[in-house]
Amino acid sequence: MSTPFGYLVRQAREAKGLSQTDLARRLGISGAHLCRIERHGVAARASAALIARLLCALEVPPPMFGIYMQALVEPRAEEQAAA
């Protein structure tokens, strides 16, 4: 199993020295929404456009996008298998 998406986002944000409030402002979302993304990943229902803005704001290098996207897809596959 891969690392959860929200965990990767939080680690990248902290590595950049950004608070949740700072990053949320850059993204044009509430701090509560960013908190949900970090805590619940896909359960926060972040749009593809928001995910793209998030990765750009965190300056995630394009070769790393796949790791983040895999972290989004794998939990969904597990949820569907459990249903």
C-alpha positions in Angstrom: 0.0 0.0 0.0 1.2 3.5 -0.8 1.6 6.5 1.5 -1.7 8.3 2.0 -2.2 11.5 -0.1 -2.9 13.7 2.8 0.2 12.7 4.6 2.3 13.5 1.5 0.7 16.9 1.2 1.4 17.7 4.9 5.0 16.6 4.6 5.5 18.7 1.5 3.8 21.7 3.2 5.9 21.4 6.3 9.1 20.9 4.3 8.3 24.3 2.6 7.9 25.9 6.0 4.2 26.8 5.2 1.4 26.8 7.7 -2.0 25.4 6.7 -3.3 29.0 6.7 -0.5 30.2 4.4 -1.0 27.3 1.9 -4.8 27.6 2.0 -4.5 31.3 1.1 -2.3 30.5 -1.8 -4.8 28.0 -3.0 -7.9 30.2 -2.4 -9.5 27.6 -0.1 -10.3 27.7 3.6 -7.9 26.4 6.2 -10.5 23.9 7.2 -10.7 22.5 3.7 -6.9 22.1 3.6 -7.0 20.4 7.0 -9.6 17.9 5.6 -7.4 17.2 2.6 -4.4 16.5 4.9 -6.4 14.4 7.3 -8.7 12.5 4.9 -7.1 12.8 1.4 -9.6 11.7 -1.2 -12.5 11.8 1.4 -12.1 15.6 1.3 -13.3 15.5 -2.3 -10.6 17.8 -3.7 -11.1 18.5 -7.4 -8.5 17.7 -10.0 -7.9 21.4 -10.5 -7.3 21.9 -6.8 -5.0 19.0 -6.7 -3.0 20.4 -9.6 -2.8 23.8 -7.9 -1.8 22.2 -4.6 1.1 20.3 -6.2 2.2 23.4 -8.0 2.0 25.6 -4.8 4.1 23.0 -3.0 6.5 22.9 -5.9 6.2 19.1 -6.2 8.5 18.2 -9.2 6.6 16.6 -12.1 8.4 13.3 -11.7 6.8 13.1 -8.2 3.3 13.7 -9.4 2.8 10.0 -10.0 3.5 9.2 -6.4 0.9 11.7 -5.3 -1.6 10.5 -7.9 -1.1 6.8 -6.9 -1.8 7.8 -3.3 -5.1 9.2 -4.5 -6.1 6.2 -6.6 -5.2 3.3 -4.4 -7.5 4.2 -1.5 -10.4 4.4 -3.9 -9.7 1.0 -5.3 -9.6 -0.4 -1.8 -12.9 1.2 -0.9 -14.6 -0.2 -4.0 -13.2 -3.7 -3.2 -14.6 -3.5 0.3 -18.1 -2.5 -0.9 
